[in-house]
Amino acid sequence: MLVAVVGAPHGIKGEVRVKAFTDDPMAIGDYGPLFAADGRRLQIKPLRLAKSVVVARIKGMADRTAVEALKGLELYVDRSALPEDLEEDEYYFSDLVGLAAEDTEGGNWGRVIAVHDYGGGDLLELAVPGRGAVLIPFTGAAVPDVSIENGRIVVDPVAAGLVDGPSDEPDVSTE
């Protein structure tokens, strides 16, 4: 599972900014070694928070030049290293990808193809039949129900911005 992305160097002593996707950003080092998609293992030592990122050291990287080469590197952890006892209404983003999106009447609004966090609130990216990819807010109003067990989310098309008002008919197929 994706847990962080390496950002720009911080200073000249090998420190780097890391955007953590964990509940507690400073806990990024608690999962043990992190892995890059190419198989590299990296040990992260978080040092301090700096706005929305963690300033960290990466074992074996002692200068700015070394960490510059890592910018944009996505860091993963085995799913088994993550807690399974989530609170109600807490989800791992990867568990949402692939879920069917339906309205309360069972109308098909596609599938979740990605979850994004651009800093203003989580967004679900849906592949909507006949419309392509659309972004909807991942809020209680727009997505009032998530059922990973049943493989679906319920969307409110009006609150999600998929239609202009309650009288609009969805322009999607029911599969």
N, C-alpha and C positions, 0 to 999 in steps of 0.2 A: 504494500500500500504506500502511496505517495505521502510522505510526512513533512517534507521540506524542500526548498529550492535554495541553492547557494546564490547569493547576490554579489555585490561589488566588494572589493577589499575595503577594510577599515584601517587606515593608517599604514605604516610601513613594516610592522613587526609580524605580519602573517595573520592578523585578525581579519575576519570576514563577516559580512552581514548574511544572516540566514533567515529566510521567511519560513517560519514554522507553521504547519497546519494542525498542530496539536492543541488541545484545550488549554494547556499551560505551555506557552512557548519555551519557557526555561526547562521544561522536562524533556526536550528533544534529545538530550544526552542519556536519558534513562532507559532507552530502548536497546542499548548496546550498539554494536556497529550498524551503520546505515549502509545501504547498497545503492550504487548507481546502476542504470540499465545495462551498462557494459560489464557489470560484474565487480567493479572496484568496490572495496570495503573502506569506509571512512568512519573514523571515530571522532565524534563531535564533542567538544567541551564548551558548553555555554558559559559565557562570562557575565553578561549583563544585558538588560533590555535597552534598546535605543529606538524610541518611538514604536513602530509596529514590527520591528525585527529584533533578532537576537544577535548580539555581537559574540562571535565564538572563535575558538581555535580548532583547527583540524590537525589531528596527530600526524606528525611527519611534514607539516607545512610550516616553515619558519619565517617566510618573507612574503612580501607583497606579490612578487612575480609568481611564486608558486600558487597562491590562491587566485590570482587573476585568471589563470587557466581553467578554474572551476566555475566561473560565473555562468549561471543558468543551468547548472547541473542539478537534475532532479534526484532527490534522495528517498529511498524506499526502505521499508522495514517489513519483515515477514508478518503476516496477519496474526500468527500465533503469539507475537510479542505484544499485541494490543489487548487491552481489557475487553472482556465480553459482556460485563455487567454494566451496560449503558442505562442511563436514566430514560424514563419515558420521554418521547419526542427528541431523543438524541440518536444520530445515525452516523455511520461512516459514509462519507461521500461515495465511496466505491460500491457500497451496497445499494445506492439509489440508481446507479447507472444500469440501464436495461429494464427498469420497471415500466409497465404500461401506464399511460396517463389517461384517465377516464373522468367524465363528469358524473354527477350523482345519478343520472339516468342511464349510465353505461355507455354514453357516446365516446368514441375513440378520439383522443387528442394526441395520439402517437406514443413515443417512448422517450424516456429520459436518456440522453446521450452524453451528458456531462454536467458537472456541477462547478460553478465558478464563484470565486470570492474576489471581487475587485475592490473591496474595502467599504462599500456602501450597503452591504447585506448580501447574503447568498442568493445566487440565481441558479435556476435549473434550465438547462438547454434541452428543449424537446425537439425531436424530429416529428413534425406534424404532417400527415399525409396531405399532399396537394399544396403545401405551403413551405416546406423545407424546414430549416432550423429556426426556432424562435426561443427567446429568453423570457422566462417568467420569474417573478420574485418567489423565493422559497420562504413564504410567510404563512401563518395560520389562516389568513383570509384567502390567499390564492391557492394554497394546498392544505385543505382542512383535514386530510387523512393520508397517512402513509402506512402501507401494510407490506412490509418486506416479505412476510410469510406468504401473502397472497400474490406477490409480484406486481403490485400496483400502487399508484397514488391516485387520489381523487383531486381534481382541479376544479376550481370555480372559474369558469371561462371569463366572467366579467372582472372579477378581482385580479385575475392573472393577466388581463389586458389582451386576451385572445379574441374577444368580441367587444363591440362598443357598448352594448347594453343588453339587458335581459331579454329583449324581444328578438335579438339577432339569432338566427339559426346557425349552428356550427356548420362550416363548409368542410366537413371531414367525413371520411368513410367510417362505417362501423364494421370492424373485422371480426 
